Amino acid sequence: MKQWENRSPIAANLLNPAFCGEIIRRTITAYNDNDEKLLFSYSLMPLVLPILLHKKTRDKMPMRSSTYFHHWVDENEPLFLNFADRVKELLPYSKEALMFLLLHRCVSITNDGKIEIQNYRKRNLRGENTDEVQSIFKKAELLGKWLRLTGNEQTIYMFLKIRP
């Protein structure tokens, strides 16, 4: 990762750890949905930003989680042809966002690699009220519910035709 002051303005604005962390936090919150038995797995975290920050992919997401994840991936297969590359490119930002969430005690990681939401105080992000930001946040919540309904991590990775 480049030092913060050496990042391009686009990367500094779009891929900043607070914004990316909020996307990941909303996904985890929707996945966990107050169920202590089923918690978001660390291995799913690298998938969140490549799906939600890619506008064409995000725009093709349905409005509700009643659509099956694997049907959506199959119907939109061209969007996932370079998905493994997107995951690799965004992995440093995903990790940085998770470290930000951990540092600010918004999440914790259990001994078995599950991510729990901690006491979270909503913070206002600059630009949060734009339509695109709100769309990303709504889709993050949808993605969390979707991943929860889809099954285990291996199944999700299999649907996306990538390996962890």
N, C-alpha and C positions, 0 to 999 in steps of 0.2 A: 504494500500500500504506500502511496505517496504521502508525504507529510501534508497536513491539511492546507497549509498556505501554498503548496505547490500544485494543488489540484485545479483543473479547469473550472470555470464558473458553472458549467453545466453539471459536471460531476459533483461539485460542492453543493449545488442546490438540489438536484434530483436524487443523488445517492448519499445524502448526508445521513449519519447514523440515527438521528432523532426521527426523521421521516420514515426511513426504512424500518427502524425499530417499531414505530407505531403500526406500520403495515403488518409486520410479523406478530406483534402483540395482539392485534385484532384477530388475526387468523388463529392464533393459539387460544385466545379467549373463546372464540366460537367453537373450536374443536373440543376444548375441555368441557364447556357448557355445564359447569357445576357438578361434574361426575368425577369423583375422585378415583374411580376404577379405570377410566379410560383417559389417559393424558397424552398430549401431543408429544411425539417422539422427536428427539434431536435430529434424527436422520431425515425427517420431512422438512426441516427448516430451510435447507438449500433450494427447495422447489418453489418457495413462496414468491420471492422477488422475480425470478424469471417468468413466472406466469403473470403476475400482477403488474409489473412495470413494462411489459411488452404490450403496447396499446392494441395491436391487432388481435392478440390472444385474449386480452381482457375484454375487448369489445365483443368477442364471440361467445363469452361466457353467458349462460342463461340468467334469468332474473331470480330463479328459485333453485333450491337444491334437489328438487324432485326429478330433475334430469339426471340420469346415471352418468357418473364421471367417465367411465370407459366408453360410453356411447358418444359423449361430447368429444373426447380425444379422437376416437375413430372418425367422426364426422368432420373434424378439423385437422386431419392428419398433416396437411401441408404446414400448419403452424408449428408442428413439433419435429420437423425434419432436422433442424439445427438446435433442438432443445438442449442437448448435452453441452453444446458449446456455450449457450446462454447461461446454463448453470455454472459452468467453469468460470465464465467471465464475471458473473455476479457473486460468486462464492466469497471473495474477500469482503465485499460490502455486506453480505448476509452475516458473516462472522463478526464484522465490526458493529453491525446493528445489534446483534445478540450480546456482544460485550457491553455495549451502551446500556442495554436493558438490564444486564446483570449488575453493572456498576451503579445504576440508579435504583437497584432493588425492585425492579418492576417484575422480574421473573427469577426463578431459581431452577436449577437442574438437579433432579433426583439422582441417586446412586445408580439407577438403572437407565439413565439417559432420557428421562421424560422431563418436559418443561412445564413448570407450574407458574401460574400468574400469582404474583404477590400483591399485597396491598398496593393498589395503584391509584394515584391521584391524577385525574385528567389534566393534562397541560395543554394550553393553547399553542398550536403551531402556527407560525406566520403562513398565510396563504391557505389555511385549512378550509376556508369557506369557498374555495373555487369549486366549480362543478367537477373538474377532473379529479381533484383530490378527494372529494366526497365519493366519486365513482370508485376510485381505488379502494377507499376504506370500506365501502359497501361490498365490493367484490372480495375483499380480504375476509370479511365475515362469511360470505357465501363459500369461499374456498375452504375455510375451517370446517364448516358444517359438512361440506362435500367430502373432504378427506376423511372425516370421522365416519361417514356413512359408507365409504368405499371399502374399507377393510384395513388390513395391516400394511406396513410400509413396503414389503416385498411386492404385494399386489399392485400398489400404486406405482412403484418403479417399473413393474412389468408393463402396466398400461401405457406408461410414457416411453417405453422401449429404451430405457437407460438402466445402468447399474449404479448402485450407491458407491 
